[in-house]
Amino acid sequence: MEKLSQQKQTKESCEPAVRLGREQELTIPEAARGLSMSDQTTDLDAEVTRLKRELTAARMECDILKRTVAYFAKAKLPDGGSS
């Protein structure tokens, strides 16, 4: 197998691992280890993806809560919220 130096991983340096993984049906960390690449990068990428997904969900929940609070605050006004 092709060996890559332990330099900072770039998109171009990860392409052989992706290609190998697809050809041999390996996970990305397995392919990275097979090419002597750190699978820590792929773990970090997976963590970033998971955190982005969680952040998106949290922002949506926050937006829903803000709208709910605004709705009930408007309904509690003495004149029913009409100005």
Secondary structure as the mmCIF struct_conf table of DSSP 4:
data_model
#
loop_
_struct_conf.conf_type_id
_struct_conf.id
_struct_conf.beg_label_comp_id
_struct_conf.beg_label_asym_id
_struct_conf.beg_label_seq_id
_struct_conf.end_label_comp_id
_struct_conf.end_label_asym_id
_struct_conf.end_label_seq_id
BEND BEND1 GLN A 6 GLN A 7
HELX_LH_PP_P HELX_LH_PP_P1 LYS A 8 GLN A 9
HELX_RH_AL_P HELX_RH_AL_P1 LYS A 11 GLN A 24
TURN_TY1_P TURN_TY1_P1 GLU A 25 GLU A 25
HELX_RH_AL_P HELX_RH_AL_P2 ILE A 28 GLY A 34
TURN_TY1_P TURN_TY1_P2 LEU A 35 SER A 36
TURN_TY1_P TURN_TY1_P3 ASP A 39 ASP A 39
HELX_RH_AL_P HELX_RH_AL_P3 GLN A 40 LYS A 76
BEND BEND2 LEU A 77 LEU A 77
TURN_TY1_P TURN_TY1_P4 PRO A 78 GLY A 81
#
